[in-house]
Amino acid sequence: MAFHELHLRELPLVLPNAWDVPSALAFLDAGFEAIGTTSLGVASSLGRPDGGRATREANLLLARALSRLPCFVSVDIEDGYADEPDTVADYAAELDAAGINIEDSSAARLISPQVHAAKVAAVKRRRPDLFVNARVDTYWLGQEANVDATLDRAALYVEAGADGIFVPGASEPAVLRELARSIPVPLNVLPIPGLSPAELASLGVRRVSTGSLPYRAAIHAAAEAARAVREGSAVPEATPYPQLQAGLEGFQRQAP
């Protein structure tokens, strides 16, 4: 089965987003057949805020490491780490991945949709096999946050060759239904409280990315575990040390 086909089943593809090898191994052990990366998680692990093009080299290394796993991998490459489409395509060509996520904003501002479409087209020329998930940040940033503007951008990206459209921040059922009806490629959203994958499927959603949620949950759980030890309260459940160590040893044995 190709990565693209995972978006065409009855229920949406739920894509967990890893930030390192252990988190990816945990998702794989939980039965996920495709794993994404999270730019916030990768940047934060470097002590850097999200969105500042800080994850360029780290994502190359992470994609190379995760390529050894028996699953599809999609890499969040922020805005492609460059303004020039050919430079973005050069970067995408280096990635050991089945897909990428590339956003149409930089420094928390929407960029020209024509520029973003040119990036998508350049990547598809260099890597026609790569599933390009073009992210529309209208709702995420609260800029041009309406259906018409979002669809105008999405149409340009699809015309440029995008295989999927990601609209983080869109959450109203009527909005999702209209986006899915009007966009001819799989629609990707973030988890929406109160809407199950089956309910999102009924609205036309084909992919649900967890985004930074698992990373933020892990940071919260780490602080809670330390607090429990300090206060003498019940220690929360955790992956046993031998299990985590065994998984990492098995991963190391796969190294070329």
C-alpha positions in Angstrom: 0.0 0.0 0.0 1.3 3.5 -0.9 1.3 6.3 1.6 -1.3 8.1 -0.6 -3.7 5.2 -0.3 -3.8 5.5 3.5 -5.8 8.7 2.9 -8.5 6.9 0.9 -9.9 4.5 3.4 -13.2 4.7 5.3 -11.8 6.4 8.3 -9.2 9.2 8.2 -5.5 8.5 8.6 -4.6 9.4 12.1 -1.0 10.6 11.9 0.9 10.9 15.2 3.8 13.4 15.2 7.1 12.3 16.7 10.0 14.5 17.7 12.8 11.8 18.1 13.5 8.1 17.7 11.9 6.9 21.0 8.6 8.8 20.4 8.5 7.3 16.9 9.2 3.8 18.3 6.4 4.3 20.8 3.9 5.2 18.0 5.1 2.3 16.0 4.6 -0.1 18.9 1.1 1.4 19.3 0.2 0.1 15.8 0.5 3.3 13.7 1.5 2.6 10.1 2.5 6.1 9.3 4.3 8.7 11.5 4.8 12.4 11.0 7.2 14.8 12.7 6.3 17.9 14.7 8.3 21.1 14.1 7.5 22.3 17.6 8.8 19.1 19.2 12.0 19.1 17.2 12.7 22.8 17.6 11.8 22.7 21.4 14.2 19.7 21.8 16.9 22.0 20.5 15.9 24.8 22.9 14.5 26.8 20.1 11.0 28.2 19.5 8.8 26.8 16.7 8.7 28.4 13.3 12.1 30.0 13.0 13.6 27.6 10.5 15.6 26.0 13.3 14.8 22.4 12.5 16.4 22.2 9.0 19.4 20.0 9.9 17.7 18.2 12.7 14.9 17.1 10.4 17.4 15.7 7.9 19.0 13.6 10.6 15.6 12.5 12.1 14.2 11.6 8.7 17.3 9.5 7.9 16.9 7.7 11.3 13.2 7.1 11.0 13.6 5.8 7.4 14.7 2.5 9.0 11.3 2.0 10.6 8.7 -0.3 8.9 6.3 2.6 8.4 5.7 5.6 6.3 7.3 8.9 7.5 6.2 12.4 6.7 8.4 15.3 7.7 7.1 18.8 8.8 9.5 21.1 7.1 7.9 24.4 8.2 8.0 26.8 5.2 10.7 24.8 3.4 13.5 26.7 5.2 13.9 29.1 2.3 12.1 31.6 0.1 13.4 30.3 -3.2 11.3 27.4 -4.6 14.4 25.6 -6.1 16.2 25.7 -2.7 13.1 24.2 -1.0 13.1 21.5 -3.7 16.8 20.8 -3.1 16.1 20.2 0.6 13.0 18.0 -0.1 15.1 15.9 -2.4 17.5 15.1 0.5 14.8 13.7 2.8 14.4 10.0 3.4 10.6 10.3 3.7 7.3 9.4 2.0 5.8 12.8 2.5 6.3 16.4 3.7 4.2 19.0 5.3 5.0 22.5 4.1 3.2 25.7 5.4 2.3 28.9 3.6 3.4 31.2 6.4 6.8 32.4 7.6 7.5 34.3 10.8 3.8 34.0 11.8 2.6 35.8 8.6 1.0 34.3 5.5 3.2 34.4 2.5 2.1 35.0 -1.1 0.0 32.0 -2.2 1.8 32.2 -5.6 5.1 31.8 -3.9 3.9 28.9 -1.9 2.5 27.3 -5.0 5.8 27.7 -6.7 7.5 25.8 -3.8 5.0 23.0 -4.1 5.5 22.8 -7.9 9.3 22.8 -7.5 9.2 20.0 -5.0 7.0 17.9 -7.2 9.3 18.3 -10.1 12.2 17.1 -8.1 10.4 14.4 -6.1 7.2 13.4 -7.9 7.0 10.4 -5.5 6.8 12.6 -2.4 3.3 13.2 -0.9 3.2 17.0 -0.5 0.8 18.1 2.1 0.3 21.8 1.6 -0.6 23.6 4.7 -3.0 26.6 4.6 -2.5 28.8 7.7 -5.4 31.1 7.3 -7.3 29.7 10.3 -4.2 28.8 12.3 -2.9 32.4 12.2 -6.3 34.2 12.2 -5.4 35.9 8.9 -7.8 35.7 6.0 -9.6 33.2 8.1 -12.6 32.5 5.9 -13.6 29.7 3.6 -13.2 31.6 0.4 -9.6 32.8 1.0 -8.7 29.3 2.2 -10.1 27.7 -0.9 -8.4 30.2 -3.1 -5.1 29.3 -1.6 -5.8 25.5 -1.6 -6.8 25.7 -5.3 -3.4 27.2 -6.3 -1.5 24.5 -4.3 -3.5 21.6 -5.8 -3.0 23.0 -9.3 0.8 23.1 -8.5 0.7 19.4 -7.6 -0.1 19.2 -3.9 -1.3 15.7 -2.9 -3.1 16.9 0.2 -4.3 20.1 1.9 -3.8 20.8 5.7 -6.0 23.4 7.3 -5.0 23.6 11.0 -7.3 25.7 13.1 -10.4 25.0 11.1 -12.9 23.3 13.4 -16.5 24.2 12.7 -18.3 21.3 11.1 -19.9 23.5 8.4 -16.5 24.9 7.5 -14.9 21.5 7.3 -17.7 20.1 5.2 -17.3 23.0 2.7 -13.5 22.7 2.6 -13.7 18.9 2.0 -16.4 19.3 -0.6 -14.5 21.9 -2.6 -10.9 20.6 -2.3 -10.2 17.7 -4.7 -7.4 16.1 -2.6 -7.4 14.7 0.9 -8.2 17.3 3.6 -6.0 17.2 6.8 -7.0 18.8 10.1 -5.8 18.8 13.7 -7.8 16.9 16.4 -11.0 18.6 17.1 -12.5 18.1 20.6 -15.8 16.4 20.5 -15.4 15.1 16.9 -14.2 11.5 16.6 -12.4 10.2 13.5 -15.7 8.7 12.3 -17.5 12.0 12.7 -14.7 13.8 10.9 -14.9 11.3 8.1 -18.6 12.1 7.7 -17.6 15.7 7.1 -15.1 14.6 4.4 -11.8 14.8 6.4 -9.3 12.2 5.3 -6.3 12.8 7.7 -6.0 13.9 11.3 -2.5 14.9 12.4 -1.9 15.0 16.2 0.5 18.0 15.7 2.4 19.0 18.8 -0.1 17.4 21.2 1.9 14.3 22.0 5.0 16.3 22.6 3.2 18.8 24.9 1.5 15.9 26.7 4.9 14.3 27.2 6.4 17.5 28.7 3.4 17.8 31.0 3.6 14.2 32.1 7.4 14.5 32.8 6.7 17.5 35.2 3.8 15.6 36.8 6.1 12.5 37.4 8.7 14.6 39.1 6.1 16.4 41.1 4.7 13.1 42.3 8.1 12.0 43.5 8.7 15.3 45.3 5.2 15.2 47.0 5.2 11.5 47.8 2.0 10.9 45.8 1.3 8.0 43.4 3.8 7.9 40.5 2.1 7.9 37.1 2.3 5.0 34.7 5.4 5.0 32.5 7.0 2.8 29.9 9.2 0.2 31.7 12.9 0.9 31.4 13.7 -2.6 29.9 11.0 -2.1 27.3 12.4 1.3 26.2 16.0 0.0 26.3 15.1 -3.1 24.2 13.4 -1.0 21.6 16.4 1.3 21.2 18.8 -1.7 21.1 16.7 -3.2 18.3 16.7 0.1 16.5 20.5 0.4 16.8 21.0 -3.1 15.3 19.2 -1.9 12.2 21.8 0.9 11.7 23.7 0.6 8.4 
